[in-house]
Amino acid sequence: MPMSSIGQSLRRIIVGERLPTSRALHERLPKILALPTFAADAISSSAYATEEILLVLVVAGAGGLRYTTSVALAIALLFTIVALSYRQTVMAYPLGGGAYTVARENLGLFPGLIAASALLTDYVLTVAVSIASGVAAVISAAPVLGEYRVELCVAFIAFITITNLRGTRESGRLFAGPTYLYVGVMLLMLVVAAMRDALSHGAAAAAPRYVQPEQALTIFLLLRAFASGCAALTGIEAIANSVPSFRPPESRNAAVTLLWMLAICVILNLGAAAFSQLYHIVPDQSHQETVLSQLGRTVFGRGTLYYILQAATAIILTLAATTSFAGFPRLASILAQDRLAPRQLASVGDRLVFSNGILLLGTASAVLIVAFKGMTHALIPLYAVGVFISFTLSQAGMVRHWQKLRTGGWRVSATINAVGAVVTGIVVLVVGGAKFLHGAWITLLLIPVLMVVFLKIHQHYRTLAAALTMEGYEIPRGVRHAVLVLVPGVQRGVVSAVLYARSIAPDCEAVFVEIDPAETPTVQEQWYRYRMGCPLTVLKSPWRSLVGPLIDYIRTVRAERHVDLVTVVIPEFATTRWWHGLLHNQSGLMLKLALMSEPGVVVTNVRYHVSD
Amino acid sequence: MPMSSIGQSLRRIIVGERLPTSRALHERLPKILALPTFAADAISSSAYATEEILLVLVVAGAGGLRYTTSVALAIALLFTIVALSYRQTVMAYPLGGGAYTVARENLGLFPGLIAASALLTDYVLTVAVSIASGVAAVISAAPVLGEYRVELCVAFIAFITITNLRGTRESGRLFAGPTYLYVGVMLLMLVVAAMRDALSHGAAAAAPRYVQPEQALTIFLLLRAFASGCAALTGIEAIANSVPSFRPPESRNAAVTLLWMLAICVILNLGAAAFSQLYHIVPDQSHQETVLSQLGRTVFGRGTLYYILQAATAIILTLAATTSFAGFPRLASILAQDRLAPRQLASVGDRLVFSNGILLLGTASAVLIVAFKGMTHALIPLYAVGVFISFTLSQAGMVRHWQKLRTGGWRVSATINAVGAVVTGIVVLVVGGAKFLHGAWITLLLIPVLMVVFLKIHQHYRTLAAALTMEGYEIPRGVRHAVLVLVPGVQRGVVSAVLYARSIAPDCEAVFVEIDPAETPTVQEQWYRYRMGCPLTVLKSPWRSLVGPLIDYIRTVRAERHVDLVTVVIPEFATTRWWHGLLHNQSGLMLKLALMSEPGVVVTNVRYHVSD
């Protein structure tokens, strides 16, 4: 098989040498690599969450912007509640406690499927949006590449897909640098800002600019600002989903990593919001410059550090897709193990990752990007809805969990989760309501569609399992079968087939389908001259079809001889060059396809190897 | 199989109900339909042959044009010689006496292959050129269609291909009308011209126009004019190739039709040349108006008859492709029967035609048209070379034929053929030489390439026949084989497979490839709990591959147990909906592909039908 071994070699080069199952534990991530792998999405949110808040508040003018830090504090509180809730989940579900698992176990199949559908949709959207944003940043820097937007997006997706196919550890290593660089330069910015403020006793801050208010400041506006800022929470669930990817003790390591993520995200988000308010930064409603860029410019000046900040931001936004590449295949594999998704999604590939899920995510997001021509900014509002639906279900599930378990201090835990569930539930309503016409309806439509698909698949697997179960199955005592050898002519390949047929049933029968009546006498004469060893039946074929008369004869044999099975032995010869296949009627293949749907037929190929 | 029955219905609608072999004689063509089918190409040549002569002679001015009728007479003589020679061939070869058959039988394999390669190339070129000319005529009338030139060409080819797939009789019927219309209106034109000339005693002719001579009139110029006019002979061989398509007595009917074709072609070509000279028609070297159009306008005036002539000309030029669609598949089938071409080309399709050859010709000419963007006029010089090469070889072959037979009057026959061979041989040299740089080199390059392909194919079939022949083959007494049942888990489908395996060999063995070591104990426990009836071997698979460990084990079994064959029984379950296939690992298929190239392995699928 030279073609397939070329394919093998290519696969080795692209995804690397295959790994034995025994290496699985080795591929687990230490905390230092798990943090960038699973938290890149959540951490990268700090690059735009403050801006989302400011863009709502600025509508109420300077009076509105005064509430920036308060709203950010509320979000930080929400972040803390959700993170602490997930910390409890991580400890309670050491095999991975994504929203699907928690909701399904505690609330039932339907809520579980809603959470799963919402999450899968979000993962695909996250990849598409974050790759498109990353490419947009590249194109802003190098406008000549603008013509190749879609091609660049697809190339980026291919790159991330391949990196993830190479295995969790290798992708963790690759993504660690940029994530830590971003966190480092952000923290440095906050420290510099704080020091400057402390040294100048507040005089460093610029005078507030006058901003024309367009609306009065209302509770609803503050709620919307809060809802927009909740984009900071996207990606928070990744660690809980991925507990089994951590080195043992998995739960403890995951919980520690989760707290690290919480600390980083709260500090970055809160710091960015507070200093934005302090420096009276006004969001640029024409999207020329981001809030983070304005903040960085104010703190660092237009120096090297400012450019490092911008570069790190662009890279981490692209890498946010990594988190989805860790989350999607794992969730898909859990669904597959629960027989809700095609079982191929549960099989472990050459490099001990769920290769099929990775490929599916890469393909789906590439299709989305091609369909939207790389302009996926419109999709950003879509994906917060799904995230918060899954948060709500997950935390509601945890409330039930505590109610069922009633371990020590369960009331406190249940209260934390209940508060989280109520707050995230409100966020779902606010975001879903405010953005319904802007595209949230797509997510809200896609969720029931995916649920129906999952349930159909589940039904199929259940029906199949019931049809195949050994429970209550009376094993038949034996099968009676007749053997037919299909004869294309008298030659050595047929001898092998007849010998084989005689070895499995002494009373076999040869069958010749007469396409051209002129050939029949020769075949019959040769058949008996060479003593082929079993009787030859000639089937007429007025329409020159091989399949039709054979199937008719098989049905006759089954009916008249009362056999359970008819074995059709098809002689084939195997040649050494690929183009030889073009020189022969592929009637064997056609026949196999036709006999596939015929009940009570067993097809056996006896190959005669011809060396050339 | 709902998908394949949709395909079947579609095929019925497009190519019509399939015909039984017994209808073959019915599908034969009566002479009245055979003439348009096989002579359309030759007859259509009269639409441009005179112009080809005039375009050469005009170089020598009015003095040159004076030789038009003489050159046309020479060509008519050549036409008569070639046609009479082919008449002898038709009588001598009732099973079809194309250039290939005659050259191969009388001159040997190589000359035969040269003729076959030349003819096949010409058939493809004829289709491409005539369809492109027809479309060019349509576009001249409706320039808005100019944008869709290639699409129109491909659509025309598809139409002609489908018409031919429907069967010879139906295409004959369809093409009869336009051919007879063209012949009728051409004859009418000649009669009107002759009557007008007779009534006016020659005064009807216009005064000769003065044409500036560019060159002196030389023998070489006259030879070139003769060579160009020889385009009138293309398609003359079609009847000889297609004797078996005639109603019995095939040879006599074909010979009569050939003489009819000869008469029509000689009258039309000679008449057109004579009246062109009489009316002093000067070819339009800017290709604005054809010579035939000028002649028609002079005789009929710009009336209805003139437009009928133009329309009939356009249609018959398009239909010239029909002749190729009759000739190519028949020649290809003869080559296939002689094991020089893939044998699929010899099989008779649903409508008793050589469907594969028709499809191959349609595809090849469509590819040519797409590659040349529908501008295939440049190909016209190419194809006369091939035609005359095959004429020369065919007639040379006939000379040998008479020399071998020495029947009564063989000297006369041999002389006719010898003259034909020499004259057409000269034409090959003249056309090939004059047009070598204009594209004839492509044909002259393609012929040896095709010959090598034919010989390679021939070698393969010969090697295979030698490897498969029963001559000198000691039939082995029997085969010893071991049977392995591949077990994916314990379920009813596997029970069927084990029962089957036990029915063909009492000592079969079940094999379980351990992808996930955690599953093994369950499988082993269930295997013995349900008393599956044969021992279970577990094969370790550290790389999670199904195929690798199985092939290793098969090799071990073959080596250690001294068996000739190992039968691998693969249980499969058949479901009722197509999408169910997506929900299962297609490992059975992968396995079959992998085992295909493993010697000494017989693969048997036992299907368990699950109703849903």
Interface residues (C-beta under 8 A of the other chain):
Chain A: M1 S4 R18 P20 T21 S22 P342 R343 Q344 S347 V348 D350 I457 H460 Y461 T463 L464 A467 L468 T469 M470 Y473 I475 P476 G478 V479 R480 H481 V490 Q491 R492 G493 V495 S496 L499 Y500 R502 S503 I504 A505 I515 D516 P517 Q526 Y530 R531 G533 P542 W543 R544 L565 T567 F573 A574 T575 R577 H580 L582 L583 H584 N585 L593 A594 M596 S597 P599 V601 V602 V603 T604 N605 V606 R607 Y608 H609 V610 S611 D612
Chain B: M1 S4 R18 P20 T21 S22 P342 R343 Q344 S347 V348 D350 I457 H460 Y461 T463 L464 A467 L468 T469 M470 Y473 I475 P476 G478 V479 R480 H481 V490 Q491 R492 G493 V495 S496 L499 Y500 R502 S503 I504 A505 I515 D516 P517 Q526 Y530 R531 G533 P542 W543 R544 L565 T567 F573 A574 T575 R577 H580 L582 L583 H584 N585 L593 A594 M596 S597 P599 V601 V602 V603 T604 N605 V606 R607 Y608 H609 V610 S611 D612
